[in-house]
Amino acid sequence: MRGAVSFVVMSLLVAPHVAAGAPKVDRIMPKVAAALVEKGAATLVDVREAEELSSGMARPAKWFSFSKTMNDPAAFKDFLAKLPRGKVIFYCVAGARAGKVAEQAAALGYAVASMGLSEWRAAGLPTREKP
């Protein structure tokens, strides 16, 4: 039974984030994300809340909190409009909130993906202090 529960939990964590009627958002592997950012083909966006940033963030990431995304759609649109062209990769701790934010950006026409910061760290990718 334990194996079945682990499979279900892992399936939920790895499955694309899809809400009813929302665009499909794919998960991206951290090393792929890092390579896209390095080439200038993507921007990494941290959507965690301010109090979560004390643990550090991915080195190349910009920050726009999940709560601000949900509470101020106009500010979110303005933030997205100022990003360089290319894919926007959102992350939070495990990827759930990032998936929801990515759905909103995808609905606005942006190419998106999501991931978790835990995956970034597990891959040994660089982090930095909060902004």
Secondary structure, DSSP 8 states (H G I E B T S, - for coil): -HHHHHHHHHHHHHS-B--TT---B-B--HHHHHHHHHTTSEEEEE-S-GGGGGG-EETT-EE--HHHHHH-HHHHHHHHHTS-SSEEEEEESSSHHHHHHHHHHHHTT--EEEEEHHHHHHTT--EE---
